[in-house]
């Protein structure tokens, strides 16, 4: 595992940026990610890789809610979900993702 990198060459945007940094074992600031953190991450991701999926639409909605809540106001995200044919936000999702905003 490399212990040095040029953080200027590493992108910090996009869906794959985190996965690429983890694979390299290097954080965005150029510091090495501690082996214990990488090992635990690997164990948990292996468990997730073996989990039975409930369906593509359910997973899509879950990702839209989890990520969309970081960027889109609750009423707008709720309407976007409905317009796309997904179930609207659930009370527990609103409480979890929007209670601190």
N, C-alpha and C positions, 0 to 999 in steps of 0.2 A: 504494500500500500504506500503510495507516495506521501511524503511528509511536507513537501513544498509545492506551491503552485503560484501562478501569477494570477491573482484575482481579477486583474484587468482583462484577462482572456476568458473569464467565466461569466456567462450570462446569468442574471438573477431574475429574468422574466420568463414567462411561459410555463406551460404545464409540466414540462420535462426538466426544468432547472433544478428542482430539488432532487429528483431521481438521479440526475447526472452528478450532482455534488456528492450525494450519498455513495454512489458507485465509485467515485474517486476518493472518498473518505476525507474530503476537504470542504470546510465551510466556506461561505461566500467571502469572508474576510481573509481567507488564505490559511487559516489555522486548521490543524488536523482535527477531525472528529474523533473523540476518544473511542478506543476499541470496545469498551463496555456498552456505549450507546449504540454503536454499529451492530454489535452482537444482539442486543435486545431488540433493536429495530428489525433485524433479520429474522429473529424468532417469531415476532408478532406478524410480520408480513407473510411468513410461511404458513402460519395458522390461517390468515385471511385468504391466502391462495387456495387453501383446501376447503374453504367454506362453501356450502351449497348456495347458489344464487336463487333469488326469488323471481327474477325476471328483469329484462332489460329496461322496460318502462319504469319499474319501481326504482331501479338504480339510477336511471337518468333523473328522475324527479328528486331523489335524495341528494344527488350531486348539485342539481340546480338550486335547491333550497339551501344546502350547506354553503355553497360558494356564492350564490346570488345574494344571500343575506349580508354578506360583507360589502356588497357594492350597490345594492338596490334597496330603496326604501320599502318597508313592509307592504303598504297598500299597492304599490306598483308591482312588486314581485307576485303578490297574491293575484292581481289581475292578469299578469303575464302567464302564470300557471294555468289559470282558468281559460284564457284565450287559446292556449296551446293544447287544451284538452286534458290537462292534469287536474288532480284534486286540488282545491284551494289549500292554503296554509292551515295547518291544524293548530289549535290553541296551544298545545305543548311546544310546537315549533316556534310560534310567535313568542312565547314566554322564554324559550331557550335562546333563540337567536336575536331577539329584539328587546329584551327586557332591560339591558344595560345601555341602550342607545338613547 
